[in-house]
Structures are given as C-alpha cells and as structure tokens.
Amino acid sequence: MVTLPLTRDRYGRPKLHYILVQGTDLTTPKNQDRLKYRALSLASLASRSFFEGEPFMAVSACTMLSELGPIIRQAGIKNDMLEMPWLRLIQGAAKCETARRAGTLKMEEETKGVELPCNVVYSVLNAMTTFPSENDDQVYEAISNALVRRVLFITGAVDMKSCPPADRGEAAFVGRSNVGKSSLVNMVCSFVGKSTSLSYHQTNFCETPLFLGR
C-alpha cells in the first residue's frame, strides 16, 4: 500500500492533488483515475492558456503538473495509461513564447507567486521530467525547435588548439560511429557540417550562450 501525507504550498494551503488521495492507497483504480483526470485537466488548462496567450495561467498549471508528476509515478501509473498531450503543450508554449518575444502578447494580470521563465517552454519541459517518460522523437524534436531559437556557426576545429575559448557552457555529442550524432546536431542547428572536424555552434547567443559541438 502506497499512501501520501498531506503537503502544503508556500502559503500554507493544502495542495489539491494531495487532498484528493491523502491517507489512501495511491495504487487503487479509483485513486489512479482521480490522478489521471487531474493530470489531464491541468494539461488542458495549460494548453488552452498557452494558445490563448495567457502565460501566467499556463505556467501556473505546468507548475502544478510538476508537483503532480511524482505522485503519478508513486501511484504506478504508466505513460500508456495517461496519454499526456506533451506535443500539444510544447506547440502552444512555443507559440506563446514567439508572441511574447515579438511584443504582440497582451499580458494578463500576473498570477500570485508565478514567475515566467526565460522561455515558457521550460515550464512544460520541467513538468515532463516529473512524469513517466514517453521517449517520443516527435516530442523531443519539438522541444529542441522551441528552445533553440538562434544558431551561429563559430568554427570547425581540427585539433584542441583551434577550439574556441572555454568561456561558456558547452554541450558535446559523443558516441560510436553512425549512431546519429551529426544528424542530431544538424536537426537542432539546421546546419549541415562535416563530421571530420569539431563543429562549434553558438545557440541563443543574445541571452544564454551555449556551444554545441560534435
């Protein structure tokens, strides 16, 4: 029997998902159905809010999803039982973020205690990491397209001396031959390069510089 103690938020209020199943066996079909309904309801609220240009409400719903995810895991609810609309959420968050950066988004009144991340897509990604993984290529591709907005080719290094200065974060893709390293970088960067050198690309270079190399 897996039970859950009552937990409160930063304002001392009992969290709703905890009230739903507090003190009872999480793995019963009734509680699993309650948790699934709660997760899908929050996902629907977040998706609608993103597409309607209400980022504070959407991020608030994603935050609640992040809190619900561990409970979903404890209840033994698998991904195929949930069918969470992650792709739809990412597409909505990307659309909302594009409008936000273009200055065409009419910001609604800020929700108490909610801060927007530098890219609202991160709120969806944070929620996803707490839920059972889908390992869906289409979802991962949508995430990379939504988060990597600007890419600048820096250099192609053939030895360590020709590498750029190590003055920022770097992400390197390393692996055996013909496993898709170049294809992955090319997909993220929309750039076709040679695999015979270390190709350095700077992403989101106006805000959070990061080198992607292979």
Secondary structure, 3 states (H helix, E strand, C coil): CCCCCCCECCCCCECHHHHHHCCCCCCCHHHHHHHHHHHHHHHHHHHHHHHCCCHHHHHHHHHHHHHHHHHHHHCCCCHHHHCCCHHHHHHHHHHHHHHHHHCCCCCCCCCCCCCCCCCCHHHHHHHHHHCCCCCCHHHHHHHHHHHCCCEEEEEEECCHHHCCCCCCEEEECCCCCCCCHHHHHHHHHCCCCCCCCEEEEEECCCCCCEEEEC
